[in-house]
Every structure is written in structure tokens, then in C-alpha cells.
Amino acid sequence: MNKRHRAQGTRRKVLPALIAVLLVPCVLFLVSSTGGCKVHYGFKDKVGIPDTIKTVKIIQLLNNARYVNPQLSQRLTDKLRQKIVSQTKLTQTNGDNPDWEINGTITDYSFSTSAISGQQVVNNRLTVAIHITIIKHKDQGKIEDYDVSRSFEFKGDLSFQQAEAALGDEMIRTLADEIFNKLFSNW
């Protein structure tokens, strides 16, 4: 058998395997995304909350950072409440006997230079850090602590007030998402 016939024989063996490896995942994706598969999962189904847990109390975040953005605590708390209630089966309560209690503290809110070019500030960075505590009253008062920290870049020619205004919505949304993921997705 010459080289040419051996190469064709190898291609004949490899090609079906290659098609199977590439085609099967594509078909599975198409079937599941077009409704061909009758199993539907929502995000509420994926959040790790025991069935016995029904209520949550979310206490307004304290702001213990050196520099205090006066809107951050209230806006972030409101966004977190909204996200938890809309994406889990938990009901928000202000009573004294919640199944879970979530509180936290903004521990850092600081600005720093992140890029310099030709002795000019090109980019700055706003860093926000939050310590979150969840008290699981139905689990013998088990306490779990989480830390979330995120940096947001902005142009060096913006003042801090301009940067806060420009980054405000993104900052609140991103931090609420990260806190939620720490609390409920075991990341």
C-alpha cells in the first residue's frame, strides 16, 4: 500500500469521529434551545436554597469606608433586595424572625491611579470592597462571611464626582450580582 492510500484510509477513520465530536454538541444545543427538549430550568431552580427557607431579611449595608459615597449604601441594598426577591423563592421580611438574615459593610471605597503616560494620568480606578454576612437562623444560627471587591476603571481627565456619576449604575449592578453569586451560587 502506498503513502497515498494509507493517508486516505486514515482520513476515512478520522473524519467520522471528527464529525461526531463537532456535530453532537451542536445538535444537543439546538434541540435544547429550540424547545425540543421539554425540561426547562429557570435561575430560581439553580439557586442553592433549602426548601425550608422561606424568608430573608436584608439589612441596609453600613458604610465604613474612609471615603463615603452617600448614595452607595442605599442603592446597593435596594438592588440586592430586588435581585434576591426576583431571582429566588425567598420573601423579603422586616420581622424579627427571618429564616436568613443578610447584612454587610462597605469596607473600602477608594480611588487610585491605574495608568500614566508621559507624566499624565490616563486612567484611574475606583475600588469598592464589601463584607457580607449571612445568618442562617434555621441552621442553628450558622454564620457565613463573604468578601466582594471590584475595581472600576475611568478616564484620568474625569473628576471623582464625574466618575461616580458615570459609573454609578454599572457599579451597583455589578456589585449586587457579585454579592448574589457569593451568597447563592457557591462560587
Steps between C-alpha positions, in 0.01 A plus 500: 500500500649834405505819706202645319272205577610496867422875536155449348433208735600710800275784386210259460543390863554847645227684311198319657644545848564869433145549372358328808708714735394822329144414400362338816548808725348724231194277464456480877522879527246550221255251649518654845486862380211455257266344751543145369602401848211527743712557812516871576709645780476852628760673711275458805547124465880527504538711813610287794233574760349221712121458470456583870633854447219742412590847633801728488572825676747724320634770728628821344874486439714706734753733342828486692729596214739795545333681211121473514284517191170604665286318241689171483364327810132561427520433125700180540274370778189571289651328194603197705150471652344526155733235357449253784121531497472481120748217445433272796194360673578707813261760632639823646400561860576770754385285792712373785491134401633461144635165382810676368640844582742676267703801603822657392747780516663705226861478614681676217408771253819643362651661193844430356695565184513198269683632192744783429632607161750779452461608864124541446235291673322303227277275712385489857341221697215498748514199733206389712520222759210359700488248783175300502366282780212257474348365821309177443259499793341167399846341496581562869599858423783395270693805378671521163721792397588608149718776359432666167738745340476660159695768315358734238723684254433855381677764290764704676348832395177436696459632852404249769147641506469463121633144521253410776214635291618318186569170676207505742254263329769256383658498845170426679398229251842330500539502878145370556567219250825405668348502849208290375738249341705472818189442711305262278721345234787366711762660272 
